[in-house]
Amino acid sequence: MATKLYKQLLDNLTTAVMLIDDRFSLVYMNPAAEMLLEASERRLFHVPVRQWLMLGDEDWELLREALEHQRPFTKREAKVNSLSGHQFTVDYSVNPMLQQGEKLLLLELHPRDRWLRISREEELLSQHETSINLVRGLAHEIKNPLGGLRGAAQLLQRELADPGLHDYTQVIISEADRLRDLVDRLLGPYRRPQLASVNIHVVLEHVASLLEAETDGAINLIRDYDPSLPEFAGDQTQLVQAVLNIVRNSMQALQEAKTEAPRITLCTRVVRNITLGSETHRLLCSVEVIDNGPGVPEELLSKIFYPMVSGRAAGTGLGLAIAQTILSQHGGLIECKTVPGDTRFQLLIPLEALPADLPAGIQDQQENVRG
Protein backbone atom coordinates (compact mmCIF):
# COMPACT_ATOMS: atom_id res chain seq x y z
CA MET A 1 0.00 0.00 0.00
CA ALA A 2 2.83 2.39 0.94
CA THR A 3 4.72 1.60 -2.28
CA LYS A 4 1.63 2.32 -4.36
CA LEU A 5 1.11 5.63 -2.53
CA TYR A 6 4.74 6.68 -3.04
CA LYS A 7 4.50 5.94 -6.78
CA GLN A 8 1.24 7.88 -6.99
CA LEU A 9 2.92 10.85 -5.30
CA LEU A 10 5.84 10.73 -7.74
CA ASP A 11 3.50 10.38 -10.70
CA ASN A 12 1.65 13.55 -9.67
CA LEU A 13 4.73 15.72 -9.15
CA THR A 14 5.32 18.56 -11.61
CA THR A 15 9.08 18.03 -11.15
CA ALA A 16 10.66 15.59 -13.61
CA VAL A 17 12.04 12.60 -11.66
CA MET A 18 14.10 9.67 -13.00
CA LEU A 19 15.75 6.67 -11.33
CA ILE A 20 18.88 5.20 -12.93
CA ASP A 21 20.64 1.95 -12.00
CA ASP A 22 24.39 1.26 -11.72
CA ARG A 23 24.51 0.38 -15.45
CA PHE A 24 23.12 3.85 -16.25
CA SER A 25 19.85 2.38 -17.51
CA LEU A 26 16.42 3.79 -16.74
CA VAL A 27 14.49 2.14 -13.92
CA TYR A 28 11.69 4.69 -13.49
CA MET A 29 10.54 8.08 -14.79
CA ASN A 30 7.42 9.99 -13.81
CA PRO A 31 4.96 11.60 -16.29
CA ALA A 32 6.58 15.05 -15.79
CA ALA A 33 9.89 13.57 -17.00
CA GLU A 34 8.13 11.94 -19.96
CA MET A 35 6.71 15.31 -21.00
CA LEU A 36 10.03 17.09 -20.54
CA LEU A 37 12.07 14.50 -22.43
CA GLU A 38 9.37 13.82 -25.05
CA ALA A 39 9.51 10.04 -24.61
CA SER A 40 7.59 7.42 -22.60
CA GLU A 41 8.92 5.31 -19.73
CA ARG A 42 7.83 2.13 -21.55
CA ARG A 43 9.95 3.04 -24.56
CA LEU A 44 13.05 3.86 -22.51
CA PHE A 45 12.79 1.28 -19.72
CA HIS A 46 16.19 -0.37 -19.13
CA VAL A 47 17.62 1.44 -22.16
CA PRO A 48 21.06 2.99 -21.41
CA VAL A 49 20.42 6.61 -20.55
CA ARG A 50 23.29 7.85 -22.69
CA GLN A 51 21.43 6.68 -25.80
CA TRP A 52 18.57 9.12 -25.29
CA LEU A 53 19.57 11.79 -22.72
CA MET A 54 22.20 13.95 -24.39
CA LEU A 55 24.33 15.49 -21.65
CA GLY A 56 27.82 16.96 -21.93
CA ASP A 57 30.94 14.92 -21.10
CA GLU A 58 31.39 16.88 -17.88
CA ASP A 59 27.86 15.97 -16.75
CA TRP A 60 28.44 12.25 -17.37
CA GLU A 61 31.68 12.37 -15.40
CA LEU A 62 29.82 13.96 -12.48
CA LEU A 63 27.15 11.23 -12.67
CA ARG A 64 29.80 8.48 -12.61
CA GLU A 65 31.49 10.04 -9.57
CA ALA A 66 28.15 10.43 -7.81
CA LEU A 67 27.36 6.75 -8.38
CA GLU A 68 30.81 5.50 -7.39
CA HIS A 69 31.34 7.70 -4.32
CA GLN A 70 27.64 8.09 -3.35
CA ARG A 71 28.02 11.86 -3.45
CA PRO A 72 25.03 14.11 -4.34
CA PHE A 73 25.42 17.21 -6.48
CA THR A 74 23.40 19.91 -8.25
CA LYS A 75 24.06 21.41 -11.70
CA ARG A 76 22.65 24.75 -12.79
CA GLU A 77 21.56 25.70 -16.31
CA ALA A 78 22.74 22.53 -18.04
CA LYS A 79 21.99 22.09 -21.75
CA VAL A 80 20.10 18.87 -22.49
CA ASN A 81 19.08 17.33 -25.82
CA SER A 82 16.11 14.98 -25.87
CA LEU A 83 15.82 11.94 -28.12
CA SER A 84 13.81 14.02 -30.60
CA GLY A 85 16.67 16.54 -30.86
CA HIS A 86 14.96 19.32 -28.89
CA GLN A 87 17.47 21.27 -26.76
CA PHE A 88 16.42 22.80 -23.45
CA THR A 89 17.99 24.17 -20.28
CA VAL A 90 17.53 22.52 -16.88
CA ASP A 91 18.72 22.68 -13.31
CA TYR A 92 19.15 19.13 -12.08
CA SER A 93 19.95 17.46 -8.78
CA VAL A 94 21.43 13.98 -8.35
CA ASN A 95 21.00 11.98 -5.14
CA PRO A 96 22.65 8.53 -4.80
CA MET A 97 20.56 5.75 -3.24
CA LEU A 98 21.21 2.20 -2.02
CA GLN A 99 18.39 -0.31 -2.58
CA GLN A 100 19.10 -3.90 -1.47
CA GLY A 101 22.81 -3.39 -2.07
CA GLU A 102 22.30 -1.89 -5.56
CA LYS A 103 23.54 1.64 -6.27
CA LEU A 104 20.95 3.92 -7.84
CA LEU A 105 20.81 7.58 -8.85
CA LEU A 106 17.71 9.72 -8.37
CA LEU A 107 17.62 12.64 -10.84
CA GLU A 108 15.36 15.67 -10.44
CA LEU A 109 15.16 17.97 -13.47
CA HIS A 110 13.77 21.50 -13.31
CA PRO A 111 13.24 23.17 -16.73
CA ARG A 112 14.64 26.68 -16.83
CA ASP A 113 13.95 27.93 -20.36
CA ARG A 114 10.74 29.81 -19.50
CA TRP A 115 12.25 31.53 -16.46
CA LEU A 116 15.45 32.38 -18.31
CA ARG A 117 13.35 33.90 -21.09
CA ILE A 118 11.33 35.98 -18.61
CA SER A 119 14.51 37.16 -16.89
CA ARG A 120 16.17 38.02 -20.21
CA GLU A 121 13.12 39.95 -21.42
CA GLU A 122 12.78 41.89 -18.17
CA GLU A 123 16.47 42.83 -18.40
CA LEU A 124 16.10 43.79 -22.06
CA LEU A 125 13.06 45.99 -21.39
CA SER A 126 14.73 47.63 -18.38
CA GLN A 127 17.97 48.30 -20.27
CA HIS A 128 16.09 49.67 -23.26
CA GLU A 129 14.00 52.02 -21.13
CA THR A 130 17.07 53.24 -19.22
CA SER A 131 19.11 53.85 -22.38
CA ILE A 132 16.22 55.60 -24.16
CA ASN A 133 15.60 57.91 -21.19
CA LEU A 134 19.31 58.74 -21.00
CA VAL A 135 19.63 59.41 -24.72
CA ARG A 136 16.45 61.48 -24.83
CA GLY A 137 17.64 63.63 -21.96
CA LEU A 138 20.97 64.16 -23.70
CA ALA A 139 19.25 64.83 -27.03
CA HIS A 140 17.10 67.58 -25.52
CA GLU A 141 20.20 69.21 -24.03
CA ILE A 142 21.86 69.17 -27.46
CA LYS A 143 18.80 70.35 -29.35
CA ASN A 144 18.26 73.52 -27.30
CA PRO A 145 21.56 75.28 -28.20
CA LEU A 146 21.36 74.07 -31.82
CA GLY A 147 18.44 76.43 -32.45
CA GLY A 148 20.49 79.31 -31.08
CA LEU A 149 23.50 78.44 -33.24
CA ARG A 150 21.38 78.22 -36.37
CA GLY A 151 19.60 81.51 -35.62
CA ALA A 152 22.91 83.28 -34.94
CA ALA A 153 24.32 81.99 -38.24
CA GLN A 154 21.27 83.30 -40.11
CA LEU A 155 21.59 86.74 -38.47
CA LEU A 156 25.32 86.81 -39.23
CA GLN A 157 24.65 85.96 -42.87
CA ARG A 158 22.33 88.98 -43.20
CA GLU A 159 25.02 91.28 -41.80
CA LEU A 160 27.82 90.07 -44.07
CA ALA A 161 28.40 92.43 -46.99
CA ASP A 162 30.56 89.97 -48.91
CA PRO A 163 28.34 87.25 -50.46
CA GLY A 164 31.40 85.01 -50.71
CA LEU A 165 31.37 84.66 -46.94
CA HIS A 166 27.83 83.25 -47.04
CA ASP A 167 29.30 79.83 -47.85
CA TYR A 168 30.69 79.65 -44.32
CA THR A 169 27.42 80.58 -42.65
CA GLN A 170 25.61 78.05 -44.88
CA VAL A 171 27.98 75.35 -43.59
CA ILE A 172 26.99 76.26 -40.00
CA ILE A 173 23.26 76.25 -40.89
CA SER A 174 23.36 72.96 -42.81
CA GLU A 175 25.39 71.20 -40.10
CA ALA A 176 23.01 72.50 -37.43
CA ASP A 177 20.10 71.10 -39.48
CA ARG A 178 21.89 67.76 -39.87
CA LEU A 179 22.49 67.54 -36.11
CA ARG A 180 18.87 68.50 -35.44
CA ASP A 181 17.67 65.66 -37.69
CA LEU A 182 20.01 63.24 -35.91
CA VAL A 183 18.72 64.37 -32.52
CA ASP A 184 15.12 64.00 -33.71
CA ARG A 185 15.89 60.40 -34.68
CA LEU A 186 17.52 59.84 -31.29
CA LEU A 187 14.31 61.02 -29.65
CA GLY A 188 12.52 58.23 -31.50
CA PRO A 189 8.80 58.23 -32.37
CA TYR A 190 7.50 61.66 -31.44
CA ARG A 191 3.95 60.56 -30.74
CA ARG A 192 2.09 57.76 -29.08
CA PRO A 193 0.64 55.12 -31.42
CA GLN A 194 -2.59 56.13 -33.14
CA LEU A 195 -4.44 52.85 -32.65
CA ALA A 196 -6.63 51.43 -35.38
CA SER A 197 -7.33 47.99 -36.81
CA VAL A 198 -4.10 46.63 -38.36
CA ASN A 199 -3.55 43.63 -40.62
CA ILE A 200 0.07 42.59 -40.08
CA HIS A 201 0.26 41.11 -43.59
CA VAL A 202 -0.62 44.49 -45.12
CA VAL A 203 2.31 45.92 -43.11
CA LEU A 204 4.66 43.18 -44.32
CA GLU A 205 3.58 43.46 -47.95
CA HIS A 206 4.24 47.20 -47.86
CA VAL A 207 7.73 46.55 -46.48
CA ALA A 208 8.29 43.75 -49.01
CA SER A 209 7.46 46.08 -51.92
CA LEU A 210 9.98 48.62 -50.63
CA LEU A 211 12.65 45.93 -50.22
CA GLU A 212 12.10 44.57 -53.73
CA ALA A 213 12.28 48.10 -55.17
CA GLU A 214 15.54 48.86 -53.30
CA THR A 215 17.28 45.58 -54.19
CA ASP A 216 15.82 45.13 -57.69
CA GLY A 217 15.23 41.45 -56.90
CA ALA A 218 18.85 40.76 -55.88
CA ILE A 219 17.64 39.31 -52.55
CA ASN A 220 15.25 36.37 -52.56
CA LEU A 221 12.24 37.37 -50.44
CA ILE A 222 10.25 34.45 -49.02
CA ARG A 223 6.80 34.87 -47.47
CA ASP A 224 5.70 32.34 -44.84
CA TYR A 225 2.42 33.75 -43.55
CA ASP A 226 -0.20 32.35 -41.20
CA PRO A 227 -3.50 33.44 -42.79
CA SER A 228 -5.38 32.80 -39.53
CA LEU A 229 -3.70 35.75 -37.81
CA PRO A 230 -6.40 38.24 -36.76
CA GLU A 231 -6.22 41.98 -37.09
CA PHE A 232 -5.25 43.85 -33.94
CA ALA A 233 -5.07 47.36 -32.54
CA GLY A 234 -1.91 49.18 -33.62
CA ASP A 235 -0.38 52.09 -35.47
CA GLN A 236 0.19 50.84 -39.03
CA THR A 237 2.61 53.64 -39.96
CA GLN A 238 4.81 53.01 -36.94
CA LEU A 239 4.72 49.24 -37.41
CA VAL A 240 5.77 49.65 -41.05
CA GLN A 241 8.71 51.73 -39.81
CA ALA A 242 9.69 49.13 -37.19
CA VAL A 243 9.56 46.18 -39.61
CA LEU A 244 11.30 48.20 -42.33
CA ASN A 245 14.16 49.03 -39.96
CA ILE A 246 14.63 45.33 -39.16
CA VAL A 247 14.39 44.25 -42.81
CA ARG A 248 16.84 46.94 -43.96
CA ASN A 249 19.24 45.85 -41.23
CA SER A 250 19.12 42.30 -42.67
CA MET A 251 19.41 43.59 -46.24
CA GLN A 252 22.51 45.67 -45.45
CA ALA A 253 24.13 42.78 -43.58
CA LEU A 254 23.61 40.51 -46.62
CA GLN A 255 24.93 43.12 -49.03
CA GLU A 256 28.02 44.00 -47.00
CA ALA A 257 28.90 40.33 -46.43
CA LYS A 258 28.28 39.60 -50.15
CA THR A 259 26.33 36.52 -49.11
CA GLU A 260 25.79 33.98 -51.86
CA ALA A 261 22.12 33.42 -52.71
CA PRO A 262 21.00 36.07 -50.17
CA ARG A 263 17.60 35.34 -48.65
CA ILE A 264 15.18 37.09 -46.29
CA THR A 265 12.12 35.29 -44.95
CA LEU A 266 9.09 37.03 -43.47
CA CYS A 267 7.27 34.60 -41.19
CA THR A 268 4.08 35.19 -39.17
CA ARG A 269 2.55 32.99 -36.50
CA VAL A 270 0.22 33.14 -33.50
CA VAL A 271 2.05 32.32 -30.27
CA ARG A 272 0.41 31.66 -26.93
CA ASN A 273 1.11 32.21 -23.24
CA ILE A 274 4.25 34.33 -23.53
CA THR A 275 5.48 36.55 -20.70
CA LEU A 276 6.82 39.94 -21.75
CA GLY A 277 8.41 41.71 -18.83
CA SER A 278 6.09 41.07 -15.89
CA GLU A 279 2.91 40.55 -17.93
CA THR A 280 1.73 37.23 -19.39
CA HIS A 281 -0.14 37.41 -22.71
CA ARG A 282 -2.44 34.65 -23.87
CA LEU A 283 -2.18 35.50 -27.57
CA LEU A 284 0.55 37.32 -29.48
CA CYS A 285 1.36 38.03 -33.09
CA SER A 286 4.86 36.82 -33.94
CA VAL A 287 6.71 38.28 -36.93
CA GLU A 288 10.11 36.82 -37.72
CA VAL A 289 12.58 38.43 -40.12
CA ILE A 290 15.08 35.70 -40.98
CA ASP A 291 18.19 36.12 -43.12
CA ASN A 292 21.04 33.81 -44.13
CA GLY A 293 23.75 36.39 -43.55
CA PRO A 294 26.88 36.20 -41.37
CA GLY A 295 25.01 36.82 -38.12
CA VAL A 296 25.41 39.38 -35.34
CA PRO A 297 28.82 39.39 -33.62
CA GLU A 298 28.72 37.88 -30.11
CA GLU A 299 30.01 41.07 -28.49
CA LEU A 300 27.18 43.14 -30.04
CA LEU A 301 24.27 40.76 -29.46
CA SER A 302 23.37 42.08 -26.00
CA LYS A 303 23.69 45.73 -27.14
CA ILE A 304 22.20 45.90 -30.64
CA PHE A 305 19.00 47.62 -29.46
CA TYR A 306 20.95 50.42 -27.75
CA PRO A 307 20.98 53.76 -29.58
CA MET A 308 24.22 54.52 -31.45
CA VAL A 309 25.37 50.88 -31.37
CA SER A 310 26.04 49.48 -34.84
CA GLY A 311 28.02 46.62 -36.33
CA ARG A 312 28.46 48.52 -39.60
CA ALA A 313 31.00 51.26 -40.25
CA ALA A 314 28.37 53.37 -42.04
CA GLY A 315 25.56 52.60 -39.58
CA THR A 316 24.03 55.12 -37.18
CA GLY A 317 22.85 52.53 -34.66
CA LEU A 318 19.35 54.06 -34.53
CA GLY A 319 17.21 51.75 -36.67
CA LEU A 320 16.97 48.84 -34.22
CA ALA A 321 16.61 51.17 -31.22
CA ILE A 322 13.70 52.98 -32.89
CA ALA A 323 12.07 49.65 -33.84
CA GLN A 324 12.34 48.45 -30.24
CA THR A 325 10.78 51.70 -29.00
CA ILE A 326 7.84 51.32 -31.40
CA LEU A 327 7.24 47.72 -30.29
CA SER A 328 7.50 48.79 -26.65
CA GLN A 329 4.79 51.40 -27.26
CA HIS A 330 2.60 48.59 -28.60
CA GLY A 331 3.25 46.51 -25.46
CA GLY A 332 5.58 44.22 -27.42
CA LEU A 333 9.24 43.33 -27.74
CA ILE A 334 11.89 42.46 -30.33
CA GLU A 335 14.35 39.62 -29.72
CA CYS A 336 17.31 38.43 -31.76
CA LYS A 337 18.77 34.94 -32.12
CA THR A 338 21.74 34.46 -34.39
CA VAL A 339 24.20 31.93 -35.74
CA PRO A 340 26.13 32.27 -38.99
CA GLY A 341 23.68 31.62 -41.81
CA ASP A 342 20.55 32.06 -39.68
CA THR A 343 19.75 35.35 -37.95
CA ARG A 344 16.21 35.80 -36.61
CA PHE A 345 14.62 39.00 -35.37
CA GLN A 346 11.31 38.15 -33.72
CA LEU A 347 8.72 40.89 -33.19
CA LEU A 348 6.11 39.99 -30.57
CA ILE A 349 2.92 42.08 -30.43
CA PRO A 350 0.11 41.33 -27.93
CA LEU A 351 -3.22 40.57 -29.57
CA GLU A 352 -5.59 40.55 -26.63
CA ALA A 353 -4.98 43.89 -24.89
CA LEU A 354 -7.17 46.70 -26.23
CA PRO A 355 -7.93 50.15 -24.80
CA ALA A 356 -11.57 50.87 -24.00
CA ASP A 357 -11.75 53.86 -26.37
CA LEU A 358 -11.15 51.88 -29.58
CA PRO A 359 -13.93 51.78 -32.19
CA ALA A 360 -16.57 49.17 -31.44
CA GLY A 361 -15.79 47.15 -34.57
CA ILE A 362 -12.25 46.48 -33.38
CA GLN A 363 -13.48 45.52 -29.94
CA ASP A 364 -15.99 43.05 -31.45
CA GLN A 365 -13.32 41.53 -33.67
CA GLN A 366 -10.96 41.02 -30.78
CA GLU A 367 -13.67 39.36 -28.71
CA ASN A 368 -14.09 36.86 -31.57
CA VAL A 369 -10.35 36.14 -31.44
CA ARG A 370 -10.46 35.51 -27.70
CA GLY A 371 -13.41 33.20 -28.04
N, C-alpha and C positions, 0 to 999 in steps of 0.2 A: 504493500500500500504506500509506504514511504517513498520507494523507488519511483512508483508511478506519479506521485505528487511532485517529486523533484524534477522529473522529466517534463511534466506539465508546466511547471514554473519556468524551466529553461525555454520551452517551446513558446512561451508567451512573452519572453523578454524582447525588447526592441534592440538590445545590444546583440551583435553577431558573436556567437560563441561556437568554438570548434574544439574537439578533443583529438589529439594526435598520439599514436603509440610510438614505441621506441624504434620502429622501422620507418618513421615519418609517413605513416599511412593514416587516412582518416578513419576515426572510430565513431564520431558523432558530430553533427552540426545542426544547429537549430534553424527554424524558418527564417529568422532575421539574417543569418549567415547565407542561406540559400538565395535570398533576394539580393544581398550585397554582391555575392560572387557569381550570380546569374547561373547557378547550376544546382541540381537537386542532390540531397544526401544519398539517395539510392544510386545515382549515377556515379558518385565519387567514393562510395563506401569501400574502404580498404585499398583505394588507389593511392599510390605514392603522391604526397602533397605537392612535391616539386613538379609534377607533371601538369598541374592545373592552377597552382597558386604561384604567380611569378613575382618572387621577391628578389632583392639584390643579393649579391654574394655576401655582403656584410651581414645582412639579416639572417641568412642561413647559418653563418658561422655563430651568431649569437644564439640561435635556436639549438645548435648542436652543443654549445657550452652549457646552456640552460638544462638540457636533458642529461648531460654527463655529470655536471656538478650540482644538479638540483638547485639552481640559482634563478630566481625570478628576475624579470627586467621589463622595462616599458620603453617603447620607441615612439617618438613623436613625428608626425607628418611623413610617414613612409609612403613611397609610391608603390602601388600594387597593380598588377595586370591580371584580370580574370581570364578564364579559359576562352571567353569570346573575344578577347583582345581589348576590352574596355579598361582604360587606366583610371585609377582614382587614388585619392589620398586618404590615409587612415592613421589614427593613433592606435597602437595595439599593445596589449599587456600579455605577458607569458608567465604562467604559474606552473611549476613542476608539481606532479602528483605521483604518489606510489599507490598502486591498487593491486593487492595480492602479489607483491614483489615485482610487478611490472611498472616500468617508468612511463609516465604519460605527461603530455604537455597540454594545458588548458589555455587556449588563445581567446582573447576578447578583442574584437575589432570595433573601433568607433570611427565611422566615416566623417571626414573633415571638410570635404569639398564645399558643401553649402556654407559652412561657417567661415571658411577661408574666403569664399566669394563675397559674403556679406561684409567681412572685415576689410577686404580690398576695396570694395565699392564705397564704404563709409570713408576710408582714408582718401580715396580718389576725389569724392565729393568735397570733403573738408579741405584738401589741398587746393582744389580748383577754386573754391569760394575764397580762400585766403589769398591766393595769388591774384585773382581777379580784383578783389578789394584793394590790394596793395597797388596794382598797376593802375587801376582807375583813379586812386588818390594821387598817384604820381602824375598821371596824364592830365588831370585837372590843374595841377600846379604848373605843368609845362604850358598848357593851353592859355592860361591867363596872360603871361607876359608876351606870348606870340602875337596876340592882337595888338598890343602896344608897339611891338617892333615893326609890324606891318604898317600900322598907321603912321608911325614916325617916318618910315621909308617913303610913304606916299606924300607926306607933307614936305619932306626934303626934296623929293623929285620936282614938286611944284616950284620950289625956291631956286632950283639950279638953272642958271641962265644958259649953260652949255648943254645942248641936247646930247652930246656925246657921253656925258656923265650919267645919263639916264640908264645906260646899260648896267651900271653898278647897283643903282637902286632897284632895277628890275630883278637882279639876282637876289637881293634881299627879300623882295616881295614874293618871288616864285618859291624860294626855299622856305619862307615862312608858311606859304600855302601847302607845300609838300609836307612839312612837319605837322601842320594842322590836320591834314588828311590822315597821316600816320597815327596821330593821337586819337582822332575820331574812330579809327579802326581798333585801336587799343581799348577804347571805351566799350567796344562791342555793340550789340543791338541796342539802339537808342530808345526803343519802346517795348512795352510788354506785348506778348503775342495777342494779335487780334483774332480771337477764336471763331472758327466757323467749321462747317463739315468738310473734312479733308479725306480724299482718296489717295493713299500712299502711292498707288501705282501711277496716278496722274503726275505726282511729284517726281517719281523715278523716270517716267517717260520724258518729262521736260528736261531733266538732267541728262538723260541718254542722248537726246537730240543735240544738246549743246556739246557733249563729248564727241559725238560722231562728226559734228561740224568742225570742231577744233582739230581732230586727229585725221580727218579725211579718210576714215576707215582703216587707219594703220593699226589700231588696237581692236582686237576681237571683243565685242561686247556681248555677253551672254545674259539672258534674262531667265531667272528661275523664280517665278512668282507663285504665290499661294492665292488663287482667286477667291478663296473663302474669307479673306481678310476684310473686316468691316471698315466702314468709314469711321472717323473719330474726330474729336474736337481739337483743332490745331490751327496754326498760322501757316498757310500754304507757302507764302513768300519766304518766310524765315526757314521753313523746312527745306525748301528748294536750295536756299543758300547753304544750309548745314550739309546736306547730301552732296551738293556741288563741291564744297570745300574738301570733303573726304575723297570724292571721285577724282578731283584734280590732283590731290596729293598722290593717289595711286598712279594716275597717268604720268605725272612728272617723275615719279620713282622709276617707272618702266622705261620712260624715254631716256633718262640719265644713265640708267644701267645698261641700255641697249639690249634689253631682254629679247631673246628669240621667241617668236610667236607670242607676243605680249597679249595678255588676256585679263579682262575685268568682268567679274560676275556680280550681278545685282540679284540678291536673294531675299525673299520675304517669307516670313512664317508667323504664325501665332504661337507665343510661348506662354506658359502658365506658371503661376505661383512662384514668382521671382521677387526677391527682396532687393529694393534699391534704397541704399542708405538704411534708414530705420523703418521704412514702410514696405509692407508686403502687398504685391499687386497680383490679383487673380488672373488677369489677362493683359498681355502686352503685345504690341506690334514689334517684331524684330526685323530690322533691315541690315543685311550684311553686304559690305562692299569688299570683294575678295579679289586680290590680284596675285599673279605669279612672278612678282618681282623679287628683288634681293632680300627683302625684309627690313625691319627696323633694327638698327644696331642695339645691342643689349643695354649699353650705357644710356641710351635715349628713351628706352621703352617706358620707364616710370615717369618721364618728364615731357612727353611729346604734346600733352595738352596744356602745358604752361605757355603763357604768352612769351614771344621772342625766342622760343626754343625751336630750332630747325636742324634737320640733318642735311640740308642742302645749302651750298655756298650762296646761292641766289635767293634763298627763302627768307621770308620775314618772320616766320614762326607764329603767325596770327590765325591762319586758316583753321587749324584744328582747335585752337583755343576758342575761337568764335563759334565753331560748330558745337563744342561742348557747352558753351553758354546757352545757345539756342535750345539744345536738348534739355538742359537743366531748367530753363523757363517752362518747358512742357512737362516737367516732372520726370524726365527721362535721364539717360546716361549713354555715353559712348565708351566702349571698351575696345582694346586692341590685343589680338593674339598673333604672333608672328614667328615663322621659321622661314628660312630661305626657300622661295618658290611658293609660299602660301601665307600671305598676310591678310588678316581679316579684321576689319573695323565693323563692330556690331553696334547699331543704334537701337536702343530699347525705348519705346514710347508707351506709357500706360494707356490702355483702352477704356478702362472702366470709370475713371475719375472725371466727372464733368461738373463745371460750375452751375449753380442754379439759374443764372441769368442767360443761359444759352437758349436759342430758339427752340420751340417745342418739338419741331421735327427731328432735331438732333437728339433731344432727350428721348423721344420715342424710339428712335433707331438704336440708341445705346441700350435701352431696356430690352430690346429684342436680342441683342448680342449677349447680354447677361443671362437671359432666359435660356 
